[in-house]
Amino acid sequence: MSSSTRDPEVVRVSQKGQATIPKTLREKFGIDTPGEVFIYEEDERIIVEPIPSLEELGGIHADTDRERGDVLDRVRELKHEERRREETRADRLRPADSEDE
């Protein structure tokens, strides 16, 4: 039986407000431990987002052939892809009868 990172998992929140990101998700999204992630609110949801590595961004100062704004465009592209995945996940988790509303 293989595990899926698409199914919701229950994660406990400690008295200090700390929660552990499940290993399968850390591995899938390349979140190093110890490490850092972005966390913010969007559309009444808490979003935890990996901070793109320099390799994913192509390096801010990697070469001089980059056009101005390439790095920012790549970050936007990564965020857009993640948002699409999140919308797909939200659609799957939405009860069938709420689609009629």
Phi, psi and omega in degrees: 000123180265148179270150181245139176272003180271342181274138180297145175239147174274128179236131179281146175251125183286173178298336178272003179082016181267140177228149180260129175284126182305145183305318181301322179285320177301316180293315182299319185260007175066039178269113180281152174236130351293155181195190181226151175223159170278143173222129183202168178261137177211125179051049177063023178231153174267127181248129173248122187230131178299144173278122181301138177284165177299327178296318179294325180276352182082008181080127181295320181244030187296321180202173182262359181281351182285139174282151178300131179095354180300317182295314179298320177299319180294319178298317178298319179298316179297317179296320179296317178298317180295320179298319178297317178298319180294320178296319177298316179297316180298321178297320179294325184276345181289132178300146184301323182289342179284346178289337182281345184286000000 
